[in-house]
Amino acid sequence: MKVSIVLPPNSKEALETRERILEIATEQFARFGVRTITMEDIARQAGISKKTIYQEYADKRDLVKAVFARILEEDQKRLTFILETEDGVIEHLVQTSKMMRERLSSINPMVIMEVQKYFPEAWRMFEEFKEHTIQTDLVNVLEKGKELGYFRPEIDSLILAKVRMNQITSAFDPSNFANPEFNFVEEQLVLMDHFLHGIFTEKGRQAYHSQKEILN
């Protein structure tokens, strides 16, 4: 009779196993979609039994939530460090654009539609992240940019932050993914460029184009 060994939840081995599962699930979901990939597929890729996955995650919904939480945590860390410099406004804009481009180009658009439809708890995590983290971050950037003379002083930072959030989420409309000509990344870049040039001063516009040449 084979005896299964259950690792303590906070042991080094258990933490390494959990991280390995998350890495593989993130990569597989991004490439092939959330519904297509099964727990058995992930177990096979990780070289572990399906039972081991269920020791770490109650079910697939739990795993999808953990993957989303991991992605959002990574993005939050990338957003946080940029504004810590004395004058990080323009760099922040360029790096945010670059981060979005990298994130969207690495994800099968089908994933977004599937998570919205079949994994609402995970999608709610994104909505909360958008409202409480990205929007707050953007308000701070806009306020700092006004102080430094990069943005027009009369703009309302909160209203424009909400406008920008609506631009981002408009691309998540499932009807877009039925259009073979729809380019998720290109649309987001065009919308961001249009948004920024509507609020720049001449100083901000020149600084932005200079940073784009350096960082891109």
N, C-alpha and C positions, 0 to 999 in steps of 0.2 A: 504493500500500500504506500503510495507516494504522499509524503507530508509536505504541505505548502508552508513556506516560511513567510510570516507577515512581519515586515520591518516596522520598527517604531516610527511614527509619523514624522518626527523631527530628527531622525538619524541622518547622518551624512549620505548614506546610500539611498534613503528614501527621497531626500531633497534632490540628489543627482538624478534619480529616476524621474521625478516629477518634472524637472527642468528638461530632461531629454524628451519626455512625452510632449511638453509644450513646444519645444523647438520643432519637432517633426509635425505636430498638428498644425502649427502656424504655417509652415512651409507647404504642407499638403493642401490645406484649406485654401491658401492663397492661389495655388496653381490650378486646382481641379474643382473648387467649390466645396461648400460645407456639406451639402446633402450627399454628394457622390462618395466622399471619403467616409469609411466606416471605422468603428473602434478597432475592428480586426485588422484593417489596413494599417492603422497607426501602430498597433502592437507588432505586426510583422516588420514594419520599417524600423522599429526601435529594438527589435530582437528580444522582445519580452512576451509574456502571455497576456491574453486579453484580461484575465483575472487580475493581473498586476495593475492594469490601467484602472479597473474598477475599485481597486484599493485606494487609488489616489483621487478619482473623480467618480461621482455617483452615477452619472450617465453622460450622454453626449452633450446635452444642454449645459451641464456643469462644465464640461471641457471647453465648449465654445465660449462660454462666459470667461473662463480662465485665459483663453487665448486673446480675447478682446481686451481684458484687463491688462495683459502683458503688453500688447501693442500700444494701448493708451498710456501706460506708465512710461514706455520708451519715448513716446512723443512728448509727454509732459516734461521729461528730463531735458529733451533737446530744446524745448521752448524756454525753459527756465534759465538756462545758463547764458543765453544770448543777451538778455537785458541787464546782466550783472556788470557789464562794462559801463564806463562813464558815459559813452555816447554810442549805444548799441542799436539805435533805432533803424538806420538804413540796413545795417548788417542783419538785423532781425528780419526785416522784410524780405531780403534776398534769401536768407537761410530758410525762412518759412516757406517761401515759394519752392526752393530746392527740395525741402523735406516733403512737401506735398507731392511734388512731381515724382520723387523716388517712391513714396508710399503708394500712390495710385498706380504707377506703372508696374509695381510688383504684385498687384492684386488683380485676380480675375474679376471683372465687373459683375459676373454672376454671383459672386460671394455677397456683395452688398444687397442685391435683390433677395437672395435666399435668407440672409440674416434678418432683414426687415420682416419677411413674411413668416418664417418658421422658427426664428429664435428671438422673439420680441424682448426678452429680458436682456440679452446681450446688446440689442439695438438701443435699448433704454440707457445702457451704460454710455454709449456714444453720445446720445442726446444730452445726457447730463454733463459729460465731458465738454461737449460743444458749448453749452450754456454757462457752466461754472468755471471752466478753465480757459478755453480758447477765447471766448468773448471777453472775459475779464482781462486776459493777457492783451488782447487787441485794444481795449480801452486804455490800458496803461501805456501801450506803444503810441497810440494816437495822442494822448496827453503829453507824453514826453517829447514827441515830435513837434507838437505845437510850441512847447517851451524852447526848443532848440531852433525853431524857425524853419523846420522842414515841411510842416503842414500849415494850411491856412488857419489862422487863429480863431476864426468865427465858426468853425465846424463843431457840431455836437458829437462828441466822441462816442457816447452810448448809442445814439441812434445809428451812426455810421457803422459801429461794431455789429449791431443787429442786422443792418443791410448786408454787410459782408458775410455774416453767418447764413443769411437767406440765399446769397449767391452760391455758397458752398453746397448747401443742402438741396438746392434746386436740381443739381446734377444727379441726385440720388433717386429721382423719379423713375420708377420701374419702366415707364414707357420709353425712356431714353435707350434702354438696353435692347429694345426690339429693333432699333434703327442701326443697320450695319455701318452707317457713315458716322455715327456718334463717336467722338474721340473724347473720352473722359478727361484725360490729362490736358489736352489742348484747350478744351473749353474752360477749365479752371484757370489756366494761365492767362487766357484772354480776359476773363472776368476780373482777375486780380489786377492785371495791368490797367484795365479801364478804371477800376476803383481807385487805384493809387494816383493816377494822373488827374483824377477829379479833385483830389485833396492836396496835392503837392504845391508848394511854393516853387519858385524857380530854383532856389537853393536846394530844396528837396529833390527836385527832378534831376539836377546835375549830379548830386551825390548818389542817387539811386542808380543812374546809368553807369557811373564810375565803379560802384560796388558790383554791379552785374558783370562787368568786364573782368574784374579781379576774381570773383568767387565762382563764376560760371565757366 
